[in-house]
Amino acid sequence: MKAEEFISAIQHYVLESAVENTISNLARPPGRRVASELSARSEWFNSLSDGEAEMLRAVARDAAHSAVFGFLAVLDGARVIDPEKGTFELYHLGRQKSLVNAPGTDLHDMLG
């Protein structure tokens, strides 16, 4: 898997999925015994106008993007999370073993 394919998959299956799941859970909380906090958020969300709901969706997307961007920056070494300032290598193991975040590849910059 190449870096571009990885980023595309992360955008679709992680970032966009997180936004859609969050909005879906707000609109219709899952389960038989919905926690009171989620029930209250759902009631509030369902009282929003269409424009307000779209604004909230945009905020959720910004938050998801920021979280994924930060994680990719850690993988790239642009954000340091340990006192050793170690590096991370992300491999895709398929038919071949390939380094997704090869030196000089900044995954966080590739995120749209």
C-alpha positions, 0 to 999 in steps of 0.5 A: 500500500502506498502512502496516497492509498493509505491516506485515502482509506483513512479519510474514508474509513476513519475520518468521514466514518467518525463524523457520520457515526457521530451525527447518526448517533446524535440523531438516533442513539443506538441501543435499548437503554440510551445513557441519559447524557446521549439522550439529552444530546440527541434531544438537543441535536434533533431540535436544531434547524437544518442549518444549525445541524450542518454547522455542527456536522462541520464542527465534528468534521473539523474535530475528526480531521484535527485528531487524524492530522495530529496522529499522522503528524506523530507517525511522521515525527512532526509531533513528538510524544516521547522523551526519546524523540523516537520514530515510528514506522508504519508498514503495510503487510500484504503481498509485500511488506511496504513502508507507508511512511517512508522518510520524506513522506509526510502523511499529515501533509497529504491529508486533505 
